[in-house]
Amino acid sequence: MKFYCILKSSLFLAFVVINTTIFAQNNALLQEDIEFSRQWESKLNHATSPNHSDKNKNDKRHHSCLSLVLLEGEKNKKRLTSRLQKLLRMYDERPTLDFFLDSPHFRFHYDKTGTNAVSSTDTNNNQVPDYIEFMATEFENVYQKEIENLGFISPPSDAEEGGGQDLYDVYVTDLQQGLYGYVAPERTIGDNPNSPETETQAATSVLRVRNNYEGFGLQNDALKVTAAHEYFHAIQLGYNADTPSAFALEGSASWIEEEIYPRVDDNFQYLNSVFNNPDVAINYDFSDENDPDFFDFTTQWYGSWIFFQYIGENYGKEVVRIFWQNLRLQSELEAFDAALQTKNTNLNTVFEDFFVANIVLSSNSAANPFVYARAADYIDYLRENSNSERVRIEGTMNFSRQSTTWRSNQQGNNRLMRFSADYIELNTQEEKLNVEVLRDNLQESQIGIQFVALQSNGQVRVIKNYPNQGDFARIEVENTNPNDKMYLIVYRLGNLNDDFTSQQYTIRIYNPSAPLGIEDNLGANNYFKIASNPISDNLRFVYQLENQNIKDYKATITDVLGRKMISNKPIDEPITTSKWAKGTYFVTLLYNQKPLAIRKIIVE
């Protein structure tokens, strides 16, 4: 009987513990969903805000594409509150309209009276409004260029929806002020039957456009770029409706506007987002929503079209198509890298060149590969809208033999995200100089450095180093010309889409003949020297160090390109250099993997 009571009590206690744990877990998930709902509603309100149409060149406000918000809501529907689920359905539902017009690939649903009515102008008296006929012509032009010319796959059919015709449905209605149009995902069908490959996350969709574009500048142009942009969203969902980021979706959809309708230039309104904020991740995404400055950078998604433009011009438009094909099975960065490898390059190299192109901003072939065909138009737009003619300069460094430093957390704005860059103008009369970049947080991502000289003949000189993990970026610059415009580009690459954190750093410029070193952290009465320098056969160190365990001190040696020669070598052992190439090398002294000093050695 006593055993039964103990067992009963134990079971009761276990029941309480288990249920308390489940409740805590469920409550945590509930709180996460509530926060997700709050953030999603904020994005929805932002996208549908009435101040988003770019009415004229002086209007600094931008529109945001509702398609992106609806896609995120659809993918996370179960996490939304019941109220927001109803709101999402309101955007997803197909309206009932009285008339339709079929073109070879589309069915346009519209009204002649009521709230959704289009203009009644009918020049040829065929009972179809001119507005709808113009729309049909432009959508067919979009289809021709995006599907047949550029080779993207057409969206999967919605079968019985929209009247049972195997045509893509476009609904023409009275949208909220500020909305150009949007695509709403409908059913995830897995494989898209319109492609020879096998998709796993393809989805059907429906497209909505405005019944007029009053207040959107030139109305016909607004309709054209909306057709190009929004139909490309439908194409994207035919490849993968699950994993693409805002960067992939909106960057390439804004890029396609330029491909289909060059010189309309509606997407120029986003140039400022990238050129004024080069230190914000070019692949900024919805997943960066925990960034406190999130809503300051949401147009970065659209402004990233300039990156797709750079790739299309310098490596071929087909790279973008291959990228979307790769997204069937690969992560985003892998898909982009694989697409560029078909052109014998890679994503990191292209990013480095892209950063240079944005300071060069030239169409002169002498500057290849750092060119844009329409660089002069970008300069004109930037000059008119941001009082600048190229990417924003973070700071200036003046160097005249004496070592000088520049700190991002003091002279800069404390921001350098993944796949972004800071630009420092360099003024010097010195023929030779060395540059090194030291990360403030040694455990974080590495940082690269590029020296860029814009020469009077239009050519561009670049010296760069993106170090191995744990190393510092260092470059040696010789034969500088004081007549050149010189810049330093400090940049980060990466392998994550969802890291919005910023890295802080210090730039140091010094004379090559001066003693080399970061600001030594050896402590008073301590020293670390090279026994003899230059060196021919063996490298030995002379030192006095405060810690009694000499095994805690290691030496790492790199060449001038940042390539490791020796890693974590005990400093009390000689290092053979007889087989090394003649030249300059750098020794980094580490204590428990923390850099204390850097010394330069010359191998003869």
C-alpha positions as CSV (number, residue, x, y, z in Angstrom):
1,M,0.0,0.0,0.0
2,K,2.8,2.3,0.9
3,F,4.5,1.4,-2.4
4,Y,1.3,2.3,-4.3
5,C,1.3,5.7,-2.7
6,I,4.9,6.4,-3.6
7,L,4.3,5.2,-7.1
8,K,1.1,7.3,-7.4
9,S,3.0,10.4,-6.1
10,S,5.9,9.8,-8.5
11,L,3.6,9.5,-11.4
12,F,1.7,12.6,-10.4
13,L,5.0,14.5,-10.1
14,A,6.2,13.2,-13.5
15,F,2.8,14.3,-15.0
16,V,3.2,17.8,-13.5
17,V,6.8,18.1,-14.8
18,I,6.0,16.9,-18.3
19,N,3.0,19.1,-18.6
20,T,4.8,22.1,-17.2
21,T,7.6,21.5,-19.7
22,I,5.1,21.1,-22.6
23,F,3.3,24.2,-21.5
24,A,6.5,26.2,-21.3
25,Q,7.6,25.0,-24.8
26,N,4.1,25.7,-26.3
27,N,4.1,29.1,-24.6
28,A,7.5,29.9,-26.1
29,L,6.3,28.9,-29.5
30,L,3.2,30.9,-29.1
31,Q,5.2,34.0,-28.2
32,E,7.4,33.5,-31.2
33,D,4.3,33.2,-33.5
34,I,2.8,36.4,-31.9
35,E,6.0,38.2,-32.6
36,F,6.2,36.8,-36.2
37,S,2.6,38.0,-36.7
38,R,3.4,41.4,-35.5
39,Q,6.5,41.7,-37.8
40,W,4.6,40.4,-40.8
41,E,1.8,42.9,-40.3
42,S,4.3,45.7,-40.1
43,K,5.8,44.5,-43.4
44,L,2.3,44.4,-44.9
45,N,1.5,47.9,-43.7
46,H,4.8,49.1,-45.1
47,A,4.2,47.5,-48.5
48,T,0.6,48.9,-48.7
49,S,1.5,52.4,-47.4
50,P,0.0,55.1,-49.6
51,N,3.3,57.0,-49.9
52,H,5.1,54.4,-52.0
53,S,4.5,55.5,-55.5
54,D,7.4,57.3,-57.2
55,K,5.4,60.2,-58.7
56,N,8.3,62.3,-59.9
57,K,12.0,62.6,-59.8
58,N,12.0,64.6,-56.6
59,D,9.9,62.1,-54.7
60,K,12.3,60.2,-52.4
61,R,9.6,57.8,-51.3
62,H,9.4,54.3,-52.9
63,H,6.9,51.6,-53.4
64,S,7.4,48.1,-52.0
65,C,6.3,45.0,-53.7
66,L,3.4,43.3,-51.9
67,S,4.2,39.9,-53.7
68,L,7.2,39.4,-51.3
69,V,5.0,40.0,-48.2
70,L,2.3,37.7,-49.4
71,L,4.7,34.9,-50.2
72,E,6.2,35.1,-46.7
73,G,2.7,35.0,-45.2
74,E,1.7,32.1,-47.3
75,K,4.7,30.1,-46.3
76,N,4.1,30.8,-42.6
77,K,0.3,30.9,-42.7
78,K,-0.1,28.7,-39.6
79,R,2.0,31.0,-37.6
80,L,-0.2,34.0,-38.3
81,T,-3.1,35.0,-35.9
82,S,-6.6,34.2,-37.1
83,R,-7.1,37.9,-37.9
84,L,-4.1,38.0,-40.1
85,Q,-4.9,34.7,-41.8
86,K,-8.3,36.3,-42.9
87,L,-6.4,39.4,-44.1
88,L,-4.0,37.2,-46.1
89,R,-7.0,35.4,-47.7
90,M,-8.4,38.8,-48.7
91,Y,-5.3,39.4,-50.9
92,D,-5.3,35.8,-52.2
93,E,-8.9,35.6,-53.2
94,R,-9.7,36.1,-56.9
95,P,-12.2,38.9,-57.5
96,T,-15.3,38.4,-59.5
97,L,-15.2,40.6,-62.6
98,D,-17.7,40.8,-65.5
99,F,-15.4,40.8,-68.6
100,F,-12.3,39.2,-69.8
101,L,-10.0,39.3,-72.8
102,D,-7.8,36.4,-73.9
103,S,-4.4,36.8,-75.5
104,P,-2.2,33.9,-76.6
105,H,-0.8,33.4,-73.0
106,F,-3.0,35.4,-70.7
107,R,-6.6,36.0,-69.6
108,F,-7.3,39.6,-68.5
109,H,-10.3,40.0,-66.1
110,Y,-11.7,43.5,-65.8
111,D,-14.8,45.6,-65.2
112,K,-16.4,48.5,-67.2
113,T,-18.4,49.9,-64.3
114,G,-18.1,50.2,-60.6
115,T,-15.1,50.5,-58.3
116,N,-12.8,48.4,-60.5
117,A,-13.8,50.0,-63.8
118,V,-11.1,50.8,-66.3
119,S,-11.2,53.8,-68.6
120,S,-14.0,53.4,-71.2
121,T,-11.9,54.8,-74.0
122,D,-12.3,52.4,-77.0
123,T,-10.7,54.0,-80.1
124,N,-11.4,51.1,-82.4
125,N,-14.9,50.6,-81.1
126,N,-14.4,46.8,-80.7
127,Q,-16.1,46.8,-77.2
128,V,-12.7,46.2,-75.5
129,P,-11.2,49.2,-73.6
130,D,-8.0,50.5,-75.1
131,Y,-6.4,50.1,-71.6
132,I,-7.0,46.4,-71.7
133,E,-5.8,46.0,-75.2
134,F,-2.6,47.9,-74.4
135,M,-2.1,45.7,-71.3
136,A,-2.5,42.6,-73.4
137,T,0.1,43.8,-75.9
138,E,2.6,44.6,-73.2
139,F,2.1,41.3,-71.3
140,E,2.7,39.4,-74.5
141,N,5.8,41.4,-75.1
142,V,7.0,40.5,-71.6
143,Y,6.2,36.8,-72.2
144,Q,8.2,36.9,-75.5
145,K,11.3,38.4,-73.9
146,E,11.3,36.6,-70.5
147,I,10.2,33.1,-71.6
148,E,11.2,32.8,-75.3
149,N,14.2,35.1,-75.5
150,L,15.8,34.8,-72.1
151,G,14.8,31.2,-71.6
152,F,13.0,31.2,-68.3
153,I,10.3,28.6,-67.7
154,S,6.7,29.7,-67.8
155,P,4.7,29.5,-64.5
156,P,2.7,26.3,-63.9
157,S,-1.0,26.3,-65.0
158,D,-3.7,26.9,-62.5
159,A,-5.9,24.5,-64.5
160,E,-9.6,25.2,-63.7
161,E,-9.1,28.6,-62.0
162,G,-10.0,31.8,-63.8
163,G,-12.5,30.2,-66.2
164,G,-11.0,26.9,-67.0
165,Q,-8.6,28.1,-69.7
166,D,-4.9,27.1,-69.7
167,L,-3.9,30.8,-69.6
168,Y,-2.3,32.8,-66.9
169,D,-4.9,35.0,-65.1
170,V,-4.4,38.7,-64.6
171,Y,-7.0,40.6,-62.6
172,V,-7.4,44.3,-63.2
173,T,-8.8,46.0,-60.0
174,D,-8.7,49.1,-57.9
175,L,-5.7,48.4,-55.8
176,Q,-4.6,50.3,-52.7
177,Q,-2.8,53.6,-53.3
178,G,0.9,53.0,-53.8
179,L,0.7,49.4,-55.1
180,Y,1.9,48.9,-58.7
181,G,0.6,45.3,-58.6
182,Y,1.3,42.0,-57.0
183,V,1.5,38.2,-57.4
184,A,-0.2,36.0,-54.8
185,P,1.0,32.3,-54.5
186,E,-1.8,29.8,-54.6
187,R,-1.0,26.1,-54.6
188,T,2.4,24.4,-54.1
189,I,2.3,21.7,-56.7
190,G,6.0,20.5,-56.4
191,D,7.0,19.9,-60.0
192,N,6.4,22.5,-62.7
193,P,5.2,20.6,-65.8
194,N,6.4,23.5,-68.1
195,S,10.1,22.6,-67.5
196,P,12.1,19.5,-68.4
197,E,13.7,19.5,-65.0
198,T,12.0,18.4,-61.7
199,E,11.0,21.0,-59.2
200,T,10.0,20.2,-55.7
201,Q,8.6,23.6,-54.5
202,A,6.9,25.1,-57.6
203,A,3.7,27.0,-57.0
204,T,0.8,28.3,-59.0
205,S,0.0,32.0,-58.7
206,V,-2.4,34.8,-59.7
207,L,-1.4,38.4,-60.7
208,R,-3.2,41.6,-59.9
209,V,-2.6,45.0,-61.6
210,R,-4.2,48.4,-61.2
211,N,-7.2,49.6,-63.2
212,N,-5.2,52.9,-63.7
213,Y,-1.8,54.2,-63.0
214,E,-2.7,57.8,-62.2
215,G,0.0,59.3,-59.9
216,F,2.7,56.9,-61.0
217,G,4.5,59.2,-63.5
218,L,4.0,58.1,-67.1
219,Q,1.1,55.7,-66.8
220,N,2.0,53.5,-69.8
221,D,5.5,53.1,-68.5
222,A,4.3,52.2,-65.0
223,L,2.1,49.5,-66.5
224,K,5.0,48.2,-68.6
225,V,7.5,47.7,-65.8
226,T,4.7,46.3,-63.5
227,A,4.0,43.6,-66.2
228,A,7.7,42.8,-66.4
229,H,8.3,42.8,-62.7
230,E,5.2,41.0,-61.5
231,Y,5.1,38.3,-64.2
232,F,8.7,37.5,-63.3
233,H,7.6,36.9,-59.8
234,A,5.2,34.3,-61.2
235,I,8.1,32.8,-63.1
236,Q,10.2,32.6,-59.9
237,L,7.4,30.8,-58.1
238,G,7.5,28.2,-60.9
239,Y,11.1,27.4,-59.9
240,N,10.9,27.6,-56.1
241,A,8.3,29.2,-53.9
242,D,9.9,28.2,-50.6
243,T,13.5,29.2,-50.1
244,P,14.4,32.3,-52.2
245,S,15.2,35.4,-50.3
246,A,14.0,39.0,-50.8
247,F,17.3,39.7,-52.5
248,A,16.8,36.9,-55.0
249,L,13.1,37.7,-55.6
250,E,13.1,41.5,-55.7
251,G,16.7,42.0,-57.0
252,S,16.2,39.9,-60.1
253,A,12.6,41.1,-60.7
254,S,13.7,44.8,-60.6
255,W,16.6,43.8,-62.9
256,I,14.3,42.3,-65.4
257,E,12.5,45.7,-65.8
258,E,15.7,47.0,-67.3
259,E,16.0,44.0,-69.6
260,I,12.5,44.2,-70.9
261,Y,12.0,48.0,-70.9
262,P,15.4,49.7,-71.0
263,R,15.2,53.5,-70.6
264,V,11.9,53.4,-68.7
265,D,14.2,53.5,-65.6
266,D,11.5,53.1,-62.9
267,N,14.0,51.0,-61.0
268,F,16.5,53.9,-60.8
269,Q,14.5,55.0,-57.8
270,Y,16.3,52.3,-55.8
271,L,19.9,53.1,-56.8
272,N,20.3,55.3,-53.7
273,S,19.6,52.4,-51.5
274,V,22.8,50.6,-52.6
275,F,25.0,53.6,-53.5
276,N,24.2,55.5,-50.3
277,N,24.4,52.4,-48.1
278,P,27.2,50.3,-49.5
279,D,27.9,48.9,-46.1
280,V,24.5,47.3,-45.8
281,A,24.4,43.7,-47.1
282,I,23.6,43.6,-50.8
283,N,21.6,40.4,-50.0
284,Y,19.7,42.0,-47.1
285,D,16.6,39.9,-46.5
286,F,13.4,39.4,-44.5
287,S,15.5,37.1,-42.2
288,D,17.3,40.2,-41.1
289,E,14.2,41.5,-39.3
290,N,15.9,41.5,-35.9
291,D,18.1,44.3,-37.1
292,P,16.8,47.4,-35.2
293,D,17.3,49.4,-38.4
294,F,15.4,46.8,-40.5
295,F,12.8,49.2,-42.0
296,D,15.5,51.7,-43.0
297,F,17.0,49.2,-45.5
298,T,14.0,47.3,-47.0
299,T,14.6,49.0,-50.4
300,Q,18.0,47.3,-50.5
301,W,16.1,44.3,-51.9
302,Y,15.1,46.3,-54.9
303,G,18.3,48.3,-55.2
304,S,20.3,45.0,-55.5
305,W,19.1,44.9,-59.1
306,I,22.3,46.8,-59.9
307,F,24.3,43.7,-58.8
308,F,22.3,41.5,-61.2
309,Q,22.8,44.2,-63.9
310,Y,26.6,44.1,-63.3
311,I,26.6,40.3,-63.7
312,G,24.3,40.4,-66.8
313,E,26.6,42.9,-68.5
314,N,29.9,41.4,-67.6
315,Y,29.2,37.7,-67.5
316,G,26.0,37.2,-69.5
317,K,22.3,37.5,-68.8
318,E,22.0,33.7,-68.8
319,V,23.8,33.6,-65.4
320,V,20.6,34.9,-63.8
321,R,18.6,32.1,-65.5
322,I,21.1,29.5,-64.4
323,F,20.9,30.9,-60.9
324,W,17.2,30.3,-60.8
325,Q,17.5,26.9,-62.2
326,N,20.1,26.0,-59.5
327,L,17.7,27.2,-56.8
328,R,15.6,24.1,-57.4
329,L,18.2,22.1,-55.4
330,Q,20.8,24.4,-54.0
331,S,20.9,27.1,-51.4
332,E,21.0,30.7,-52.6
333,L,24.7,31.4,-52.4
334,E,25.6,28.0,-53.7
335,A,23.3,28.5,-56.6
336,F,24.8,31.9,-57.5
337,D,28.4,30.6,-57.2
338,A,27.6,27.6,-59.4
339,A,26.0,29.8,-62.0
340,L,29.1,32.0,-62.1
341,Q,31.4,29.0,-62.3
342,T,29.9,28.3,-65.7
343,K,31.7,31.6,-66.7
344,N,35.0,30.6,-65.0
345,T,34.6,32.8,-62.1
346,N,33.0,32.7,-58.6
347,L,30.7,34.7,-56.4
348,N,33.4,36.1,-54.1
349,T,35.4,37.4,-57.1
350,V,32.4,38.9,-58.7
351,F,31.5,40.7,-55.4
352,E,35.0,42.1,-55.2
353,D,34.8,43.4,-58.8
354,F,31.3,44.8,-58.2
355,F,32.5,46.8,-55.2
356,V,35.2,48.3,-57.4
357,A,32.8,49.0,-60.3
358,N,30.7,51.1,-57.9
359,I,33.5,53.5,-57.2
360,V,34.8,53.5,-60.8
361,L,31.3,54.0,-62.3
362,S,32.5,54.2,-65.9
363,S,31.5,52.8,-69.3
364,N,35.0,53.1,-70.6
365,S,36.2,49.7,-71.9
366,A,39.7,50.6,-70.6
367,A,38.2,50.0,-67.1
368,N,37.0,46.4,-67.8
369,P,35.7,44.5,-65.9
370,F,34.6,47.3,-63.6
371,V,32.1,48.9,-66.0
372,Y,28.4,49.6,-66.5
373,A,27.1,50.4,-70.0
374,R,24.8,53.1,-68.5
375,A,27.2,54.5,-66.0
376,A,26.7,58.1,-67.1
377,D,22.9,57.7,-66.5
378,Y,23.5,56.3,-63.0
379,I,25.8,59.3,-62.3
380,D,23.2,61.8,-63.5
381,Y,20.5,60.2,-61.4
382,L,22.7,60.1,-58.3
383,R,23.9,63.7,-58.8
384,E,20.2,64.8,-59.1
385,N,18.9,62.7,-56.2
386,S,21.7,62.3,-53.6
387,N,24.2,65.1,-54.4
388,S,26.8,62.4,-55.2
389,E,28.2,60.9,-58.4
390,R,29.2,57.5,-57.1
391,V,29.1,55.3,-54.1
392,R,29.2,57.0,-50.7
393,I,32.6,57.6,-49.2
394,E,32.9,56.6,-45.6
395,G,36.0,58.6,-44.8
396,T,39.3,60.0,-45.8
397,M,42.9,59.0,-45.0
398,N,45.9,61.2,-45.6
399,F,49.3,59.5,-45.6
400,S,52.7,61.1,-45.6
401,R,55.3,58.6,-44.3
402,Q,54.1,58.7,-40.7
403,S,51.9,55.7,-39.7
404,T,48.2,56.6,-39.7
405,T,45.1,54.8,-38.6
406,W,41.4,55.0,-39.2
407,R,38.9,53.3,-36.9
408,S,35.4,52.3,-38.1
409,N,33.8,52.7,-34.7
410,Q,35.2,56.2,-34.3
411,Q,35.5,57.8,-37.7
412,G,33.0,55.5,-39.5
413,N,29.3,54.7,-38.9
414,N,29.9,51.4,-37.1
415,R,28.4,49.4,-40.0
416,L,30.0,46.7,-42.2
417,M,27.6,43.8,-42.9
418,R,28.1,40.7,-44.9
419,F,28.6,41.2,-48.7
420,S,29.1,45.0,-48.2
421,A,31.9,47.5,-48.3
422,D,33.2,50.7,-46.8
423,Y,35.0,53.2,-49.2
424,I,37.9,55.3,-47.9
425,E,39.4,58.1,-50.0
426,L,43.2,58.0,-49.9
427,N,45.4,61.1,-50.3
428,T,49.1,60.5,-50.5
429,Q,52.3,61.7,-52.3
430,E,54.2,58.6,-51.2
431,E,55.3,56.2,-53.9
432,K,55.1,53.2,-51.6
433,L,52.8,52.3,-48.7
434,N,51.6,49.3,-46.8
435,V,48.0,48.8,-45.7
436,E,46.7,46.4,-43.1
437,V,43.2,45.9,-41.6
438,L,42.8,44.5,-38.1
439,R,39.4,43.3,-37.0
440,D,38.2,44.5,-33.6
441,N,36.6,41.2,-32.8
442,L,39.1,38.5,-33.7
443,Q,36.5,35.8,-33.5
444,E,34.2,37.2,-36.2
445,S,34.3,37.1,-40.0
446,Q,37.4,38.1,-41.9
447,I,37.7,41.4,-43.7
448,G,39.3,42.1,-47.0
449,I,41.1,45.2,-48.4
450,Q,41.3,46.6,-51.9
451,F,43.5,49.5,-53.1
452,V,41.9,51.1,-56.2
453,A,43.5,53.8,-58.4
454,L,41.5,55.5,-61.1
455,Q,44.1,56.5,-63.7
456,S,43.8,59.3,-66.2
457,N,43.8,57.0,-69.2
458,G,40.6,55.3,-67.9
459,Q,42.3,52.2,-66.6
460,V,41.8,50.9,-63.1
461,R,44.5,49.5,-60.9
462,V,43.5,47.1,-58.1
463,I,45.5,45.4,-55.4
464,K,43.5,43.2,-53.1
465,N,43.8,40.7,-50.3
466,Y,41.0,38.8,-48.7
467,P,42.7,36.8,-46.0
468,N,42.3,33.2,-44.7
469,Q,40.1,32.7,-41.7
470,G,41.9,34.2,-38.6
471,D,44.4,36.2,-40.6
472,F,44.7,39.9,-41.3
473,A,44.3,41.6,-44.7
474,R,47.6,43.2,-45.8
475,I,48.7,44.7,-49.1
476,E,51.9,46.4,-50.3
477,V,51.4,49.3,-52.8
478,E,54.2,50.5,-55.0
479,N,54.5,53.1,-57.8
480,T,51.5,55.2,-56.7
481,N,50.7,58.2,-58.9
482,P,49.5,61.3,-56.9
483,N,47.5,62.3,-59.9
484,D,45.4,59.2,-59.6
485,K,42.2,59.1,-57.6
486,M,42.9,56.5,-54.9
487,Y,40.6,54.6,-52.6
488,L,40.6,51.8,-50.1
489,I,37.7,49.4,-50.1
490,V,37.2,47.5,-46.9
491,Y,34.8,44.6,-47.4
492,R,33.2,41.4,-46.1
493,L,32.0,38.4,-47.9
494,G,30.5,35.4,-46.1
495,N,28.4,32.3,-46.4
496,L,25.2,33.2,-44.6
497,N,22.1,35.1,-45.7
498,D,20.8,35.9,-42.3
499,D,23.7,37.6,-40.5
500,F,23.0,41.3,-40.2
501,T,25.7,42.0,-37.7
502,S,28.4,44.5,-38.4
503,Q,32.2,44.1,-38.0
504,Q,34.4,46.8,-36.7
505,Y,38.0,47.2,-37.8
506,T,41.1,49.5,-37.8
507,I,43.0,50.4,-41.0
508,R,46.7,51.2,-40.6
509,I,48.8,52.7,-43.3
510,Y,52.6,52.8,-42.8
511,N,55.9,53.3,-44.7
512,P,57.3,49.9,-45.8
513,S,60.7,50.9,-44.4
514,A,59.3,51.7,-41.0
515,P,59.0,49.0,-38.3
516,L,56.0,46.9,-39.0
517,G,53.4,46.0,-36.5
518,I,49.9,46.4,-35.2
519,E,49.8,48.4,-32.1
520,D,51.9,46.0,-30.0
521,N,50.2,44.5,-27.0
522,L,53.3,42.9,-25.5
523,G,53.3,44.9,-22.3
524,A,56.0,46.9,-20.6
525,N,59.6,45.4,-20.7
526,N,58.6,42.7,-23.2
527,Y,59.8,42.4,-26.7
528,F,59.6,40.1,-29.7
529,K,62.3,40.5,-32.4
530,I,63.7,38.7,-35.4
531,A,67.2,37.3,-34.5
532,S,68.6,38.4,-37.9
533,N,66.9,40.1,-40.8
534,P,67.2,39.6,-43.8
535,I,67.1,35.8,-43.6
536,S,68.6,33.2,-45.9
537,D,68.1,29.8,-44.2
538,N,66.7,29.8,-40.7
539,L,64.3,32.1,-38.9
540,R,64.8,32.5,-35.2
541,F,63.1,34.8,-32.7
542,V,64.5,36.8,-29.8
543,Y,62.0,37.6,-27.1
544,Q,61.1,38.5,-23.6
545,L,57.5,37.7,-22.7
546,E,55.7,37.9,-19.4
547,N,53.9,34.6,-19.5
548,Q,56.1,31.8,-18.1
549,N,54.6,29.1,-20.3
550,I,56.4,29.8,-23.6
551,K,54.3,27.1,-25.3
552,D,51.3,29.4,-25.2
553,Y,53.0,31.7,-27.7
554,K,52.8,30.7,-31.4
555,A,53.9,32.3,-34.7
556,T,51.9,32.3,-38.0
557,I,53.7,33.4,-41.1
558,T,52.0,34.6,-44.4
559,D,53.3,36.0,-47.6
560,V,52.3,39.4,-49.0
561,L,49.1,37.9,-50.6
562,G,48.0,36.6,-47.2
563,R,48.8,32.9,-48.0
564,K,49.9,30.9,-45.0
565,M,53.5,29.6,-45.0
566,I,53.5,28.5,-41.3
567,S,50.6,28.2,-38.9
568,N,50.9,28.1,-35.1
569,K,54.6,27.3,-34.9
570,P,56.2,27.4,-31.4
571,I,58.4,30.4,-31.2
572,D,61.2,28.6,-29.4
573,E,61.9,26.5,-32.4
574,P,63.8,27.6,-35.6
575,I,61.9,27.8,-38.8
576,T,63.6,26.7,-42.1
577,T,63.2,29.3,-44.9
578,S,65.8,28.0,-47.4
579,K,63.1,26.7,-49.8
580,W,60.9,29.9,-49.6
581,A,60.8,32.3,-52.5
582,K,62.7,35.5,-52.1
583,G,60.6,38.3,-50.8
584,T,58.6,39.8,-48.0
585,Y,56.8,37.8,-45.3
586,F,54.8,38.7,-42.2
587,V,55.1,37.0,-38.7
588,T,52.1,37.3,-36.4
589,L,52.8,36.5,-32.7
590,L,49.8,35.0,-31.0
591,Y,49.2,34.3,-27.3
592,N,46.4,31.8,-26.9
593,Q,45.5,32.6,-30.5
594,K,45.2,36.3,-29.8
595,P,47.5,38.5,-32.0
596,L,50.0,40.5,-30.0
597,A,52.4,41.8,-32.7
598,I,53.3,41.6,-36.4
599,R,56.9,41.7,-37.7
600,K,58.1,41.9,-41.3
601,I,60.9,39.6,-42.5
602,I,62.9,39.6,-45.7
603,V,64.0,36.3,-47.2
604,E,67.0,36.5,-49.5
